[in-house]
Amino acid sequence: MTDSSRQWRPEMTSLLDCFGTPAVLLRADQTVLAANRAYRRTYGDGKPLQGRRCSEVMAEAGHDCRQKGNHCPLDACRRSGTEQHVVHDGVSGSAQVDLYPIRDDNAEVAYFLELLLPMRAEAAQAARVMVGNAPVWRNVVALIRRVAPSDAAVLLLGESGTGKELAAAAVHQGSHCRNGPFVPVDCSGLPETLFESELFGHEKGAFTGAHSRKIGLVEAANGGTLFLDEVGDIPLSLQVKLLRLLETGQFRRVGGVEPIRSQFRLVSATHRPLERMVAEERFRQDLYYRLNTFPIALPPLRERREDIPLLAEAMLERLPAARGLRLHEDSLALLRGEYAYPGNIRELRNILERAALLADGVWILPEHLPDGLRRASAGENAAVSAPRPPVPGVDAIIPLADLEAQYLRWARGSHEGDRRSLARRLGVSERTLYRKLDALRSHAQHRVES
């Protein structure tokens, strides 16, 4: 393929230049085949990129794929044959990495198209939490990517704790309003007497206690995104005023007479059955159709259990109490078990934060997890018999050198990939891992000879 790729490399480069964001075409071994102008301008060093490994190019540009918890998505893309989306941190900022497999005439994955989008800190934070490879979750991400650039009103549906506010933030970051404010409104936490004042603001003297003019949340969202969380809890008497705002783009402060215009992107969310509420005349039908232009259903955590390892890893990286902690494989098996997670992702975060506070060593063990979760998963995981590494604070205290040797033997015997991928999992260079394994072999040989 090398000769043919040289023949159509100009066509590849020309095609990649159609992307406004940095784009690069890669082989399975990370070799760069072609890169567009945006990629060369953002990550290039003035030298030819073809034939170099993309990890080396990115490292020289301050985005080392092996540091700061970054994970290269190419291996997962090659194994699964599906697109991958991750966020990489670097000294010059964060970037969203979108990797797409390109298939040949035999339907085999031959190349990989990588798109990189520089991100602001808040956008990167939202994207890190929007992780997952479960089909139901990939469908959610695809819908968000499709609707975000438009002006359509988005209605996020799902149980409490499924990440609706993070999804709303992802819509905001992908929209033309991304440089404006993101204003969340908790509709369930506002009493009816204050709802109108909080949403639209009030003039001085409008009611007892209104000692000065107050800007409402609708006005604060001008030029950005207004996120109405738990929109099903808005009192019926106030729904008509919200409908008027959405139809005209204008409102009046409480006690005011002059109409005020506010332009914003609308995203709403609820865990309530709005269609049933409309049928029961507890929610206005005309408002429902205004909000429901583009509905997106967020799945509960129990329907995407395969994403629990990725979610747990992302959460442990952000929890201050969990720094340096790792999930023992028995604990991970319990987390992926039969527990229903009524609180969904929010509950998983609470479970991990509690476990991190209980852990004394470097491992989060099954005994650090709630009793209810362990009982629910006991049947499925009773037969778990995978090899277990030595656990500081649980096994007998041994010298650190012996502990590292035992752990390396366990890791080498448990890891199914090659030495390079094992080094990446351990967070060390391949040369360092080779040196340590060589020392293990020499030590074992010395014990045999003696």
C-alpha positions in Angstrom: 0.0 0.0 0.0 3.0 2.3 0.4 3.4 3.0 -3.3 -0.2 3.6 -3.9 -0.5 5.8 -0.9 2.3 8.0 -2.3 0.3 8.3 -5.6 -2.8 9.6 -4.0 -1.3 11.5 -1.0 -2.0 14.9 -2.7 -5.7 13.9 -3.1 -5.8 12.9 0.6 -4.3 16.2 1.7 -6.7 18.1 -0.5 -9.6 16.2 0.9 -8.4 16.7 4.5 -8.2 20.5 3.8 -12.0 20.5 3.6 -12.0 20.2 7.4 -11.7 23.5 9.3 -10.3 21.7 12.3 -6.9 19.8 12.4 -7.3 16.5 10.6 -4.8 13.7 9.9 -5.0 10.3 8.2 -3.1 7.5 10.1 -2.1 3.9 9.6 -2.7 1.4 12.4 0.8 1.9 13.7 0.2 5.6 14.1 2.2 6.5 11.0 1.0 9.8 9.5 -0.1 9.5 5.8 -1.4 13.0 5.3 -2.4 16.0 7.3 -4.3 19.2 6.5 -3.2 22.8 6.8 -5.0 23.2 10.2 -3.1 20.2 11.6 0.3 21.3 10.3 -0.3 24.9 11.6 -1.5 23.8 15.1 0.8 20.8 15.8 3.5 20.8 13.1 7.1 21.8 13.7 7.9 22.9 10.2 9.3 19.4 9.3 7.5 16.9 7.0 4.9 14.9 8.9 4.5 12.0 6.6 6.0 8.8 7.9 6.3 10.1 11.5 4.2 8.7 14.3 1.4 10.9 15.4 2.2 10.4 19.1 5.7 11.9 18.5 4.2 14.8 16.6 1.7 15.5 19.4 4.3 15.1 22.1 6.5 17.7 20.5 3.5 20.0 20.3 2.8 19.7 24.1 0.0 17.0 23.9 1.8 13.9 25.0 -0.7 11.0 24.6 1.0 9.1 27.4 0.9 11.8 30.1 -1.7 13.4 32.3 -4.0 10.4 32.1 -4.5 10.7 28.3 -5.4 7.5 26.4 -4.8 6.9 22.7 -8.1 5.9 21.1 -6.5 4.2 18.1 -6.1 0.8 19.8 -9.8 0.7 20.9 -10.8 1.9 17.4 -8.8 -0.8 15.7 -10.2 -3.5 18.0 -13.8 -2.5 17.9 -14.0 -1.0 14.4 -16.1 1.8 15.8 -15.4 5.5 16.1 -13.9 6.8 19.3 -14.1 10.1 21.1 -11.7 11.2 23.9 -10.3 14.4 25.5 -6.6 15.0 25.7 -5.0 17.5 28.0 -1.7 19.2 27.2 0.4 22.1 28.3 -1.2 24.3 25.6 -4.8 23.3 26.5 -7.3 20.5 25.9 -8.4 19.0 22.6 -11.2 16.6 21.7 -9.9 13.7 19.7 -12.4 12.1 17.3 -11.1 8.9 15.5 -13.0 7.3 12.7 -12.1 3.9 11.0 -11.7 4.0 7.2 -12.4 0.6 5.5 -11.0 -0.8 2.3 -12.8 -2.6 -0.5 -12.8 -5.8 1.6 -14.6 -4.0 4.5 -11.4 -4.2 6.6 -10.2 -1.2 8.6 -7.2 0.1 6.7 -6.8 3.7 7.9 -8.0 6.0 10.6 -9.2 9.6 10.2 -8.4 11.7 13.3 -10.0 15.1 13.9 -8.8 17.3 16.8 -10.9 20.2 18.2 -9.2 22.6 20.7 -11.5 23.0 23.7 -12.0 25.5 26.4 -11.6 24.3 30.0 -15.3 24.0 30.7 -16.0 22.3 27.4 -13.2 19.8 28.1 -14.7 19.1 31.5 -18.1 18.3 30.1 -16.7 16.1 27.4 -14.6 14.1 29.9 -17.7 13.1 31.7 -19.6 12.3 28.5 -17.6 9.1 28.1 -18.9 5.7 27.0 -18.8 3.2 24.2 -22.2 1.5 24.8 -24.3 1.6 21.7 -27.1 3.4 23.5 -24.7 6.1 24.7 -23.0 6.5 21.3 -26.4 7.2 19.9 -26.9 10.0 22.5 -23.6 11.5 21.6 -24.4 11.3 17.9 -27.7 13.1 18.4 -26.0 15.8 20.4 -23.4 16.4 17.7 -26.1 16.5 15.1 -28.4 19.0 16.9 -25.8 21.2 18.6 -24.9 23.4 15.6 -28.6 24.2 14.9 -31.1 26.5 16.7 -33.6 23.7 17.5 -34.9 23.5 21.0 -33.6 20.3 22.7 -35.5 18.3 25.3 -33.4 15.9 27.4 -35.4 13.0 28.9 -34.2 10.5 31.5 -34.1 9.5 35.1 -32.5 11.6 37.7 -28.7 11.4 37.7 -28.3 10.3 34.1 -26.2 13.4 33.2 -28.8 15.7 31.7 -27.1 18.9 32.7 -23.8 17.6 31.3 -25.6 16.8 28.1 -27.0 20.3 28.0 -23.5 21.7 28.5 -22.3 19.6 25.6 -25.1 21.0 23.4 -24.0 24.5 24.4 -20.4 23.9 23.7 -21.2 22.5 20.3 -23.4 25.4 19.3 -22.8 28.9 17.9 -23.6 30.2 21.4 -20.5 28.5 22.9 -18.8 31.8 23.7 -21.9 33.1 25.5 -23.1 32.2 29.0 -24.6 28.8 30.0 -27.4 29.6 32.5 -29.0 26.6 34.3 -32.4 27.1 35.9 -33.5 24.5 38.5 -37.3 24.7 38.0 -38.0 22.2 40.8 -36.1 24.3 43.4 -38.0 27.6 42.8 -41.2 28.3 44.8 -44.1 29.5 42.6 -44.0 33.0 44.3 -40.4 33.6 43.3 -40.3 31.7 40.0 -41.4 34.7 37.8 -39.0 37.1 39.6 -36.0 34.6 39.2 -36.7 33.9 35.6 -37.6 37.4 34.3 -36.2 39.7 37.0 -38.0 42.6 38.7 -38.0 46.3 39.0 -37.2 48.3 42.1 -40.4 48.5 44.3 -42.2 45.8 42.3 -43.2 44.0 45.5 -42.3 44.2 49.2 -38.6 43.5 49.6 -37.7 44.5 46.0 -35.2 47.2 47.1 -33.4 47.3 43.7 -33.7 46.2 40.1 -32.8 42.5 39.6 -31.7 40.9 36.3 -33.5 37.7 35.7 -31.9 34.4 34.4 -33.6 34.8 31.0 -31.8 38.2 30.5 -28.6 36.7 31.9 -28.7 34.0 29.2 -28.8 36.5 26.3 -26.3 35.4 23.7 -25.8 32.0 25.3 -27.9 29.0 26.4 -30.8 28.8 28.8 -31.1 25.4 30.4 -34.4 24.7 32.1 -33.8 21.7 34.3 -36.8 19.8 35.5 -39.1 21.8 33.2 -42.0 19.5 34.2 -42.1 21.1 37.6 -43.0 24.6 36.3 -46.3 25.7 37.7 -49.2 25.6 35.2 -50.0 29.2 35.9 -46.5 30.3 34.8 -46.2 28.1 31.7 -48.1 30.5 29.6 -45.5 33.3 30.3 -42.7 30.9 29.4 -44.5 30.1 26.2 -44.9 33.8 25.3 -41.2 34.3 25.9 -40.3 31.4 23.5 -42.8 32.6 20.8 -41.8 36.3 20.9 -38.3 36.3 22.3 -39.5 39.1 24.6 -40.4 39.4 28.3 -41.1 42.0 31.0 -39.5 42.2 34.4 -41.9 41.9 37.3 -43.2 45.5 37.8 -41.9 46.6 34.4 -43.7 47.9 31.4 -41.0 47.9 28.7 -40.5 44.7 26.7 -37.0 43.3 26.8 -35.5 41.0 24.1 -33.3 38.1 24.9 -31.8 35.7 22.3 -30.7 32.4 23.6 -30.4 28.7 22.8 -33.0 26.7 24.7 -32.3 23.3 26.2 -34.7 21.8 28.7 -34.8 18.6 30.7 -37.1 16.5 32.8 -37.6 13.1 34.4 -41.3 13.4 34.3 -43.6 11.9 31.6 -44.6 15.1 29.8 -46.9 13.4 27.3 -49.0 11.9 30.1 -49.0 15.3 31.9 -50.3 16.9 28.7 -53.1 14.3 28.5 -53.9 15.0 32.2 -53.9 18.7 31.5 -51.0 19.3 34.0 -48.7 20.6 31.3 -49.6 22.9 28.4 -49.7 21.1 25.1 -48.5 24.2 23.1 -45.5 24.6 25.4 -44.7 20.9 25.2 -44.4 21.1 21.4 -42.3 24.2 21.7 -39.8 22.3 24.0 -40.0 19.0 22.2 -38.5 19.9 18.9 -35.5 17.5 19.3 -35.9 15.0 22.1 -33.0 13.0 23.3 -33.5 10.1 25.8 -30.5 9.5 28.1 -30.3 5.9 29.2 -30.0 4.8 32.8 -26.7 3.5 34.0 -28.1 -0.1 34.3 -28.6 -0.1 30.5 -24.9 0.8 29.8 -23.0 -1.3 32.3 -20.1 -1.7 29.9 -19.3 2.0 30.4 -18.9 1.7 34.1 -15.1 1.1 33.9 -14.7 4.3 31.8 -17.0 6.3 34.0 -15.3 5.1 37.2 -11.8 5.9 35.8 -12.9 9.4 34.8 -14.5 10.1 38.2 -11.5 8.8 40.2 -9.3 11.2 38.2 -11.4 14.2 39.4 -12.2 13.2 42.9 -9.6 14.9 45.3 -10.0 12.1 47.8 -9.3 9.4 45.1 -5.9 10.7 43.9 -3.6 7.8 43.4 -6.3 5.2 44.1 -7.2 2.4 41.7 -10.2 0.1 41.5 -9.4 -3.5 42.3 -10.7 -5.9 39.7 -13.0 -7.5 42.2 -14.5 -4.1 43.0 -14.9 -3.3 39.3 -16.7 -6.7 38.8 -19.1 -5.8 41.6 -19.8 -2.3 40.2 -20.6 -3.9 36.8 -22.9 -6.5 38.5 -26.6 -6.7 39.0 -27.0 -3.5 41.1 -29.7 -1.3 39.6 -28.2 2.1 40.4 -31.5 4.0 41.1 -29.4 7.2 41.3 -27.5 6.4 38.1 -24.2 8.2 37.4 -24.6 10.5 40.3 -25.0 7.5 42.6 -21.9 5.9 41.1 -19.9 9.0 41.9 -21.1 9.0 45.5 -20.2 5.3 45.8 -16.6 6.0 44.5 -16.2 9.0 46.7 -17.2 7.1 49.8 -15.0 4.2 48.9 -12.0 6.5 48.3 -12.4 7.9 51.8 -12.5 4.4 53.3 -9.5 3.1 51.4 -6.2 3.0 53.3 -3.9 1.7 50.6 -3.8 2.2 46.8 -6.7 -0.1 46.0 -10.4 0.4 46.3 -11.5 -3.0 47.6 -14.9 -4.8 47.6 -15.2 -4.1 51.4 -15.1 -0.4 50.6 -18.3 -0.6 48.5 -21.9 -0.3 50.0 -23.5 -3.5 51.4 -26.5 -3.2 49.1 -24.4 -3.1 46.0 -22.3 -6.1 47.1 -25.4 -8.1 48.0 -27.1 -7.3 44.6 -24.0 -8.4 42.7 -23.0 -11.3 45.0 -24.7 -14.0 42.8 -23.1 -13.0 39.6 -19.6 -12.4 41.0 -19.4 -15.2 43.5 -17.3 -17.3 41.0 -14.8 -14.5 40.3 -11.4 -16.1 40.6 -9.1 -13.9 38.6 -5.6 -13.5 40.0 -5.3 -10.8 42.6 -2.3 -8.6 43.1 -0.9 -8.0 46.6 -2.8 -5.4 48.4 -1.0 -3.0 50.8 -2.7 -2.8 54.1 -4.5 -6.1 53.6 -1.8 -8.7 52.9 1.3 -9.1 55.1 3.7 -6.1 55.1 6.6 -6.9 52.7 9.5 -4.9 51.3 8.5 -2.5 48.6 10.9 -4.1 46.1 9.2 -7.5 46.6 5.8 -5.9 46.4 6.7 -4.3 43.0 8.1 -7.7 41.8 4.9 -9.5 42.8 2.7 -6.9 41.1 4.7 -7.0 37.9 4.4 -10.8 37.8 0.7 -10.5 38.2 0.3 -7.7 35.6 2.4 -9.6 33.1 0.4 -12.8 33.6 -3.0 -11.0 33.5 -2.5 -8.6 30.6 -3.5 -10.0 27.2 -1.8 -7.4 25.1 1.8 -6.8 24.1 4.5 -5.3 26.1 3.9 -1.8 24.7 0.3 -1.8 25.7 1.2 -3.2 29.2 3.7 -0.3 29.7 1.0 2.1 28.7 -1.4 0.6 31.3 1.3 0.8 33.9 2.1 4.4 33.1 5.8 3.8 32.4 7.8 3.8 29.2 8.4 0.5 27.3 12.2 0.8 28.1 11.5 1.1 31.8 9.2 -1.9 31.8 11.7 -4.0 29.8 14.4 -3.1 32.4 12.1 -4.1 35.3 11.1 -7.4 33.7 14.7 -8.1 32.9 15.6 -7.6 36.5 12.8 -10.0 37.5 14.2 -12.7 35.1 17.7 -12.2 36.5 16.5 -12.4 40.1 14.5 -15.6 39.3 17.5 -17.1 37.6 19.7 -16.3 40.5 17.3 -17.9 42.9 17.3 -21.1 40.8 21.1 -21.3 40.6 21.5 -20.7 44.3 
